[in-house]
Amino acid sequence: MKNIFQVITEKLTNQQATDLLTSRNLPSVKYVDLYKGQYLSPELFDVMPLPAVLMGWSINHEDETATVNLHLVYEQVQDTSNKSLSQDAALKFFDYLNSIHELVNEAESENTGKLEAISFEPIQLDRVGIAHMLNYKCAYQDILDKVDPYIWSDGEAEVEFDKHIVKDFNFED
């Protein structure tokens, strides 16, 4: 998962991402990290600059797939209600969500296939702000699975041995 995390970080923080978000009057991503519950228990973590994207994941080795969860944390102090004079500005979060999706959709790495969106969902917070989760799936091949320390043979095979005898070997040395 290290590789896809690095790819996502690059896609969200490179100049192309900054240009896209700026052109849409949106703030650039200020912080990318692995998800550890930062926005649910902020008192346990250093101050997290917003907007932030936090990555969680799960791997299913049985069918060689992975789920990648991107937690978008966005400061939102404006009212989204129909009575608000700042509703348009408050609803910019949806533009931000779509822009982040545009930047990471179909990202792939050395051991993952392309990210495919499976769901987006809001996360309820008991503080000012908005959190949303973008969920993706992809094919996953663990690099460690590619290393086979044994050579197996199906059926009969000839085995060759070296004919060296070790004499006077001392196990205590």
Rosetta constraint file for C-alpha pairs under 8 A:
AtomPair CA 1 CA 5 HARMONIC 6.15 0.50
AtomPair CA 1 CA 57 HARMONIC 7.96 0.50
AtomPair CA 2 CA 6 HARMONIC 6.27 0.50
AtomPair CA 3 CA 7 HARMONIC 6.28 0.50
AtomPair CA 3 CA 109 HARMONIC 5.79 0.50
AtomPair CA 3 CA 110 HARMONIC 6.64 0.50
AtomPair CA 3 CA 111 HARMONIC 7.33 0.50
AtomPair CA 4 CA 8 HARMONIC 6.06 0.50
AtomPair CA 4 CA 107 HARMONIC 7.88 0.50
AtomPair CA 4 CA 108 HARMONIC 6.49 0.50
AtomPair CA 4 CA 109 HARMONIC 5.23 0.50
AtomPair CA 4 CA 110 HARMONIC 7.87 0.50
AtomPair CA 4 CA 111 HARMONIC 7.96 0.50
AtomPair CA 4 CA 112 HARMONIC 7.06 0.50
AtomPair CA 5 CA 9 HARMONIC 6.08 0.50
AtomPair CA 5 CA 55 HARMONIC 7.33 0.50
AtomPair CA 6 CA 10 HARMONIC 6.17 0.50
AtomPair CA 7 CA 11 HARMONIC 6.18 0.50
AtomPair CA 7 CA 107 HARMONIC 7.20 0.50
AtomPair CA 7 CA 108 HARMONIC 7.29 0.50
AtomPair CA 7 CA 109 HARMONIC 6.66 0.50
AtomPair CA 8 CA 12 HARMONIC 6.15 0.50
AtomPair CA 8 CA 104 HARMONIC 6.26 0.50
AtomPair CA 8 CA 107 HARMONIC 7.14 0.50
AtomPair CA 9 CA 13 HARMONIC 6.12 0.50
AtomPair CA 9 CA 32 HARMONIC 6.29 0.50
AtomPair CA 10 CA 14 HARMONIC 5.63 0.50
AtomPair CA 11 CA 16 HARMONIC 7.93 0.50
AtomPair CA 11 CA 17 HARMONIC 6.58 0.50
AtomPair CA 11 CA 103 HARMONIC 6.19 0.50
AtomPair CA 11 CA 104 HARMONIC 6.48 0.50
AtomPair CA 12 CA 17 HARMONIC 5.59 0.50
AtomPair CA 12 CA 18 HARMONIC 7.90 0.50
AtomPair CA 12 CA 29 HARMONIC 6.51 0.50
AtomPair CA 12 CA 100 HARMONIC 7.31 0.50
AtomPair CA 12 CA 103 HARMONIC 6.61 0.50
AtomPair CA 12 CA 104 HARMONIC 7.42 0.50
AtomPair CA 13 CA 17 HARMONIC 5.97 0.50
AtomPair CA 13 CA 18 HARMONIC 6.71 0.50
AtomPair CA 13 CA 28 HARMONIC 7.66 0.50
AtomPair CA 13 CA 29 HARMONIC 6.40 0.50
AtomPair CA 13 CA 30 HARMONIC 7.89 0.50
AtomPair CA 14 CA 18 HARMONIC 6.48 0.50
AtomPair CA 15 CA 19 HARMONIC 6.02 0.50
AtomPair CA 16 CA 20 HARMONIC 6.11 0.50
AtomPair CA 17 CA 21 HARMONIC 6.17 0.50
AtomPair CA 17 CA 28 HARMONIC 7.38 0.50
AtomPair CA 17 CA 103 HARMONIC 6.90 0.50
AtomPair CA 18 CA 22 HARMONIC 5.95 0.50
AtomPair CA 18 CA 28 HARMONIC 5.45 0.50
AtomPair CA 18 CA 29 HARMONIC 7.81 0.50
AtomPair CA 19 CA 23 HARMONIC 5.97 0.50
AtomPair CA 20 CA 24 HARMONIC 6.55 0.50
AtomPair CA 20 CA 99 HARMONIC 7.77 0.50
AtomPair CA 21 CA 25 HARMONIC 6.36 0.50
AtomPair CA 21 CA 26 HARMONIC 4.96 0.50
AtomPair CA 21 CA 27 HARMONIC 6.25 0.50
AtomPair CA 21 CA 28 HARMONIC 5.87 0.50
AtomPair CA 21 CA 96 HARMONIC 7.62 0.50
AtomPair CA 21 CA 99 HARMONIC 7.05 0.50
AtomPair CA 22 CA 26 HARMONIC 5.46 0.50
AtomPair CA 22 CA 27 HARMONIC 6.53 0.50
AtomPair CA 22 CA 28 HARMONIC 6.98 0.50
AtomPair CA 24 CA 95 HARMONIC 7.96 0.50
AtomPair CA 26 CA 92 HARMONIC 7.62 0.50
AtomPair CA 26 CA 95 HARMONIC 7.97 0.50
AtomPair CA 26 CA 96 HARMONIC 6.56 0.50
AtomPair CA 27 CA 51 HARMONIC 7.25 0.50
AtomPair CA 28 CA 51 HARMONIC 7.28 0.50
AtomPair CA 29 CA 50 HARMONIC 7.28 0.50
AtomPair CA 29 CA 51 HARMONIC 5.41 0.50
AtomPair CA 29 CA 52 HARMONIC 5.82 0.50
AtomPair CA 29 CA 53 HARMONIC 7.25 0.50
AtomPair CA 30 CA 49 HARMONIC 5.97 0.50
AtomPair CA 30 CA 50 HARMONIC 5.92 0.50
AtomPair CA 30 CA 51 HARMONIC 5.73 0.50
AtomPair CA 30 CA 52 HARMONIC 5.84 0.50
AtomPair CA 31 CA 48 HARMONIC 7.12 0.50
AtomPair CA 31 CA 49 HARMONIC 6.09 0.50
AtomPair CA 31 CA 50 HARMONIC 6.79 0.50
AtomPair CA 31 CA 51 HARMONIC 6.82 0.50
AtomPair CA 31 CA 52 HARMONIC 4.62 0.50
AtomPair CA 31 CA 53 HARMONIC 6.35 0.50
AtomPair CA 32 CA 52 HARMONIC 5.81 0.50
AtomPair CA 32 CA 53 HARMONIC 4.92 0.50
AtomPair CA 32 CA 54 HARMONIC 5.67 0.50
AtomPair CA 32 CA 55 HARMONIC 7.82 0.50
AtomPair CA 33 CA 53 HARMONIC 6.71 0.50
AtomPair CA 33 CA 54 HARMONIC 4.91 0.50
AtomPair CA 33 CA 55 HARMONIC 6.39 0.50
AtomPair CA 34 CA 54 HARMONIC 5.12 0.50
AtomPair CA 34 CA 55 HARMONIC 4.68 0.50
AtomPair CA 34 CA 56 HARMONIC 6.17 0.50
AtomPair CA 35 CA 54 HARMONIC 4.72 0.50
AtomPair CA 35 CA 55 HARMONIC 5.02 0.50
AtomPair CA 35 CA 56 HARMONIC 5.16 0.50
AtomPair CA 35 CA 71 HARMONIC 7.50 0.50
AtomPair CA 37 CA 41 HARMONIC 6.21 0.50
AtomPair CA 37 CA 42 HARMONIC 8.00 0.50
AtomPair CA 38 CA 42 HARMONIC 5.34 0.50
AtomPair CA 38 CA 44 HARMONIC 7.50 0.50
AtomPair CA 38 CA 45 HARMONIC 6.27 0.50
AtomPair CA 38 CA 48 HARMONIC 7.90 0.50
AtomPair CA 39 CA 73 HARMONIC 7.48 0.50
AtomPair CA 40 CA 125 HARMONIC 7.42 0.50
AtomPair CA 41 CA 45 HARMONIC 7.46 0.50
AtomPair CA 42 CA 46 HARMONIC 7.48 0.50
AtomPair CA 42 CA 47 HARMONIC 7.38 0.50
AtomPair CA 48 CA 52 HARMONIC 7.43 0.50
AtomPair CA 50 CA 73 HARMONIC 6.67 0.50
AtomPair CA 50 CA 74 HARMONIC 5.86 0.50
AtomPair CA 50 CA 75 HARMONIC 6.33 0.50
AtomPair CA 51 CA 72 HARMONIC 7.26 0.50
AtomPair CA 51 CA 73 HARMONIC 5.61 0.50
AtomPair CA 51 CA 74 HARMONIC 4.68 0.50
AtomPair CA 51 CA 75 HARMONIC 6.65 0.50
AtomPair CA 52 CA 71 HARMONIC 7.99 0.50
AtomPair CA 52 CA 72 HARMONIC 5.93 0.50
AtomPair CA 52 CA 73 HARMONIC 5.17 0.50
AtomPair CA 52 CA 74 HARMONIC 6.74 0.50
AtomPair CA 53 CA 70 HARMONIC 6.27 0.50
AtomPair CA 53 CA 71 HARMONIC 5.50 0.50
AtomPair CA 53 CA 72 HARMONIC 4.73 0.50
AtomPair CA 53 CA 73 HARMONIC 6.33 0.50
AtomPair CA 54 CA 70 HARMONIC 5.62 0.50
AtomPair CA 54 CA 71 HARMONIC 4.95 0.50
AtomPair CA 54 CA 72 HARMONIC 6.66 0.50
AtomPair CA 55 CA 68 HARMONIC 6.93 0.50
AtomPair CA 55 CA 69 HARMONIC 5.66 0.50
AtomPair CA 55 CA 70 HARMONIC 4.71 0.50
AtomPair CA 55 CA 71 HARMONIC 6.28 0.50
AtomPair CA 56 CA 68 HARMONIC 5.99 0.50
AtomPair CA 56 CA 69 HARMONIC 4.93 0.50
AtomPair CA 56 CA 70 HARMONIC 6.42 0.50
AtomPair CA 56 CA 71 HARMONIC 7.74 0.50
AtomPair CA 57 CA 66 HARMONIC 7.01 0.50
AtomPair CA 57 CA 67 HARMONIC 5.40 0.50
AtomPair CA 57 CA 68 HARMONIC 4.43 0.50
AtomPair CA 57 CA 69 HARMONIC 5.64 0.50
AtomPair CA 58 CA 66 HARMONIC 5.65 0.50
AtomPair CA 58 CA 67 HARMONIC 5.23 0.50
AtomPair CA 58 CA 68 HARMONIC 6.76 0.50
AtomPair CA 59 CA 64 HARMONIC 7.50 0.50
AtomPair CA 59 CA 65 HARMONIC 6.12 0.50
AtomPair CA 59 CA 66 HARMONIC 4.35 0.50
AtomPair CA 59 CA 67 HARMONIC 6.44 0.50
AtomPair CA 59 CA 140 HARMONIC 7.64 0.50
AtomPair CA 60 CA 64 HARMONIC 5.69 0.50
AtomPair CA 60 CA 65 HARMONIC 5.32 0.50
AtomPair CA 60 CA 66 HARMONIC 5.92 0.50
AtomPair CA 61 CA 65 HARMONIC 6.76 0.50
AtomPair CA 64 CA 139 HARMONIC 5.99 0.50
AtomPair CA 64 CA 140 HARMONIC 5.06 0.50
AtomPair CA 64 CA 141 HARMONIC 6.15 0.50
AtomPair CA 65 CA 137 HARMONIC 6.96 0.50
AtomPair CA 65 CA 138 HARMONIC 5.64 0.50
AtomPair CA 65 CA 139 HARMONIC 4.41 0.50
AtomPair CA 65 CA 140 HARMONIC 4.71 0.50
AtomPair CA 65 CA 141 HARMONIC 7.76 0.50
AtomPair CA 66 CA 137 HARMONIC 5.65 0.50
AtomPair CA 66 CA 138 HARMONIC 5.44 0.50
AtomPair CA 66 CA 139 HARMONIC 6.21 0.50
AtomPair CA 66 CA 140 HARMONIC 5.65 0.50
AtomPair CA 67 CA 135 HARMONIC 6.93 0.50
AtomPair CA 67 CA 136 HARMONIC 5.60 0.50
AtomPair CA 67 CA 137 HARMONIC 4.43 0.50
AtomPair CA 67 CA 138 HARMONIC 6.55 0.50
AtomPair CA 68 CA 115 HARMONIC 8.00 0.50
AtomPair CA 68 CA 135 HARMONIC 5.84 0.50
AtomPair CA 68 CA 136 HARMONIC 5.10 0.50
AtomPair CA 68 CA 137 HARMONIC 6.12 0.50
AtomPair CA 68 CA 138 HARMONIC 7.94 0.50
AtomPair CA 69 CA 133 HARMONIC 6.35 0.50
AtomPair CA 69 CA 134 HARMONIC 5.72 0.50
AtomPair CA 69 CA 135 HARMONIC 4.54 0.50
AtomPair CA 69 CA 136 HARMONIC 6.34 0.50
AtomPair CA 70 CA 133 HARMONIC 5.44 0.50
AtomPair CA 70 CA 134 HARMONIC 5.04 0.50
AtomPair CA 70 CA 135 HARMONIC 6.36 0.50
AtomPair CA 71 CA 131 HARMONIC 6.60 0.50
AtomPair CA 71 CA 132 HARMONIC 5.70 0.50
AtomPair CA 71 CA 133 HARMONIC 4.48 0.50
AtomPair CA 71 CA 134 HARMONIC 6.52 0.50
AtomPair CA 72 CA 97 HARMONIC 7.64 0.50
AtomPair CA 72 CA 130 HARMONIC 7.94 0.50
AtomPair CA 72 CA 131 HARMONIC 5.37 0.50
AtomPair CA 72 CA 132 HARMONIC 5.14 0.50
AtomPair CA 72 CA 133 HARMONIC 6.11 0.50
AtomPair CA 72 CA 134 HARMONIC 7.69 0.50
AtomPair CA 73 CA 129 HARMONIC 7.30 0.50
AtomPair CA 73 CA 130 HARMONIC 5.88 0.50
AtomPair CA 73 CA 131 HARMONIC 4.48 0.50
AtomPair CA 73 CA 132 HARMONIC 6.73 0.50
AtomPair CA 74 CA 93 HARMONIC 7.45 0.50
AtomPair CA 74 CA 129 HARMONIC 5.87 0.50
AtomPair CA 74 CA 130 HARMONIC 5.22 0.50
AtomPair CA 74 CA 131 HARMONIC 6.25 0.50
AtomPair CA 75 CA 128 HARMONIC 7.11 0.50
AtomPair CA 75 CA 129 HARMONIC 4.50 0.50
AtomPair CA 75 CA 130 HARMONIC 6.26 0.50
AtomPair CA 76 CA 90 HARMONIC 6.91 0.50
AtomPair CA 76 CA 128 HARMONIC 6.33 0.50
AtomPair CA 76 CA 129 HARMONIC 4.41 0.50
AtomPair CA 76 CA 130 HARMONIC 6.02 0.50
AtomPair CA 77 CA 90 HARMONIC 7.78 0.50
AtomPair CA 77 CA 128 HARMONIC 6.29 0.50
AtomPair CA 77 CA 129 HARMONIC 6.62 0.50
AtomPair CA 78 CA 86 HARMONIC 6.49 0.50
AtomPair CA 78 CA 87 HARMONIC 7.29 0.50
AtomPair CA 78 CA 89 HARMONIC 7.47 0.50
AtomPair CA 78 CA 90 HARMONIC 5.21 0.50
AtomPair CA 79 CA 84 HARMONIC 5.79 0.50
AtomPair CA 79 CA 86 HARMONIC 6.62 0.50
AtomPair CA 79 CA 87 HARMONIC 6.13 0.50
AtomPair CA 79 CA 90 HARMONIC 6.17 0.50
AtomPair CA 80 CA 84 HARMONIC 6.46 0.50
AtomPair CA 80 CA 86 HARMONIC 7.44 0.50
AtomPair CA 80 CA 87 HARMONIC 4.85 0.50
AtomPair CA 80 CA 88 HARMONIC 7.86 0.50
AtomPair CA 80 CA 90 HARMONIC 5.45 0.50
AtomPair CA 80 CA 91 HARMONIC 6.35 0.50
AtomPair CA 81 CA 87 HARMONIC 6.49 0.50
AtomPair CA 82 CA 87 HARMONIC 6.91 0.50
AtomPair CA 83 CA 87 HARMONIC 7.94 0.50
AtomPair CA 86 CA 90 HARMONIC 6.15 0.50
AtomPair CA 87 CA 91 HARMONIC 6.04 0.50
AtomPair CA 88 CA 92 HARMONIC 6.61 0.50
AtomPair CA 91 CA 95 HARMONIC 7.64 0.50
AtomPair CA 92 CA 96 HARMONIC 6.34 0.50
AtomPair CA 93 CA 97 HARMONIC 6.13 0.50
AtomPair CA 94 CA 98 HARMONIC 6.19 0.50
AtomPair CA 95 CA 99 HARMONIC 6.08 0.50
AtomPair CA 96 CA 100 HARMONIC 6.20 0.50
AtomPair CA 97 CA 101 HARMONIC 6.30 0.50
AtomPair CA 98 CA 102 HARMONIC 6.12 0.50
AtomPair CA 99 CA 103 HARMONIC 6.29 0.50
AtomPair CA 100 CA 104 HARMONIC 6.38 0.50
AtomPair CA 101 CA 105 HARMONIC 5.51 0.50
AtomPair CA 101 CA 134 HARMONIC 7.66 0.50
AtomPair CA 104 CA 115 HARMONIC 7.58 0.50
AtomPair CA 105 CA 114 HARMONIC 7.70 0.50
AtomPair CA 105 CA 115 HARMONIC 5.77 0.50
AtomPair CA 105 CA 116 HARMONIC 6.44 0.50
AtomPair CA 105 CA 117 HARMONIC 7.00 0.50
AtomPair CA 106 CA 114 HARMONIC 4.41 0.50
AtomPair CA 106 CA 115 HARMONIC 4.43 0.50
AtomPair CA 106 CA 116 HARMONIC 6.00 0.50
AtomPair CA 107 CA 113 HARMONIC 7.97 0.50
AtomPair CA 107 CA 114 HARMONIC 5.26 0.50
AtomPair CA 107 CA 115 HARMONIC 5.46 0.50
AtomPair CA 108 CA 112 HARMONIC 5.65 0.50
AtomPair CA 108 CA 113 HARMONIC 5.28 0.50
AtomPair CA 108 CA 114 HARMONIC 4.51 0.50
AtomPair CA 108 CA 115 HARMONIC 6.34 0.50
AtomPair CA 109 CA 113 HARMONIC 6.80 0.50
AtomPair CA 109 CA 114 HARMONIC 7.80 0.50
AtomPair CA 111 CA 140 HARMONIC 5.91 0.50
AtomPair CA 111 CA 141 HARMONIC 5.14 0.50
AtomPair CA 111 CA 142 HARMONIC 6.35 0.50
AtomPair CA 111 CA 143 HARMONIC 6.57 0.50
AtomPair CA 112 CA 138 HARMONIC 6.27 0.50
AtomPair CA 112 CA 139 HARMONIC 5.42 0.50
AtomPair CA 112 CA 140 HARMONIC 4.55 0.50
AtomPair CA 112 CA 141 HARMONIC 6.29 0.50
AtomPair CA 113 CA 138 HARMONIC 5.19 0.50
AtomPair CA 113 CA 139 HARMONIC 4.69 0.50
AtomPair CA 113 CA 140 HARMONIC 6.41 0.50
AtomPair CA 114 CA 138 HARMONIC 5.72 0.50
AtomPair CA 114 CA 139 HARMONIC 7.33 0.50
AtomPair CA 115 CA 136 HARMONIC 5.63 0.50
AtomPair CA 115 CA 137 HARMONIC 5.61 0.50
AtomPair CA 115 CA 138 HARMONIC 5.02 0.50
AtomPair CA 116 CA 136 HARMONIC 5.14 0.50
AtomPair CA 116 CA 137 HARMONIC 5.33 0.50
AtomPair CA 116 CA 138 HARMONIC 6.26 0.50
AtomPair CA 117 CA 134 HARMONIC 7.42 0.50
AtomPair CA 117 CA 135 HARMONIC 6.03 0.50
AtomPair CA 117 CA 136 HARMONIC 4.39 0.50
AtomPair CA 117 CA 137 HARMONIC 6.60 0.50
AtomPair CA 118 CA 135 HARMONIC 5.65 0.50
AtomPair CA 118 CA 136 HARMONIC 5.26 0.50
AtomPair CA 118 CA 137 HARMONIC 6.67 0.50
AtomPair CA 119 CA 134 HARMONIC 6.16 0.50
AtomPair CA 119 CA 135 HARMONIC 5.18 0.50
AtomPair CA 119 CA 136 HARMONIC 7.11 0.50
AtomPair CA 120 CA 132 HARMONIC 7.14 0.50
AtomPair CA 120 CA 133 HARMONIC 5.61 0.50
AtomPair CA 120 CA 134 HARMONIC 4.50 0.50
AtomPair CA 120 CA 135 HARMONIC 6.02 0.50
AtomPair CA 121 CA 132 HARMONIC 5.68 0.50
AtomPair CA 121 CA 133 HARMONIC 5.27 0.50
AtomPair CA 121 CA 134 HARMONIC 6.67 0.50
AtomPair CA 122 CA 130 HARMONIC 7.87 0.50
AtomPair CA 122 CA 131 HARMONIC 6.17 0.50
AtomPair CA 122 CA 132 HARMONIC 4.27 0.50
AtomPair CA 122 CA 133 HARMONIC 6.19 0.50
AtomPair CA 123 CA 130 HARMONIC 7.50 0.50
AtomPair CA 123 CA 131 HARMONIC 5.27 0.50
AtomPair CA 123 CA 132 HARMONIC 5.30 0.50
AtomPair CA 123 CA 133 HARMONIC 6.91 0.50
AtomPair CA 124 CA 130 HARMONIC 7.79 0.50
AtomPair CA 124 CA 131 HARMONIC 7.18 0.50
AtomPair CA 125 CA 129 HARMONIC 7.25 0.50
AtomPair CA 125 CA 130 HARMONIC 7.05 0.50
AtomPair CA 125 CA 131 HARMONIC 7.22 0.50
AtomPair CA 141 CA 145 HARMONIC 7.25 0.50
AtomPair CA 142 CA 146 HARMONIC 7.17 0.50
AtomPair CA 143 CA 147 HARMONIC 7.33 0.50
AtomPair CA 153 CA 157 HARMONIC 6.70 0.50
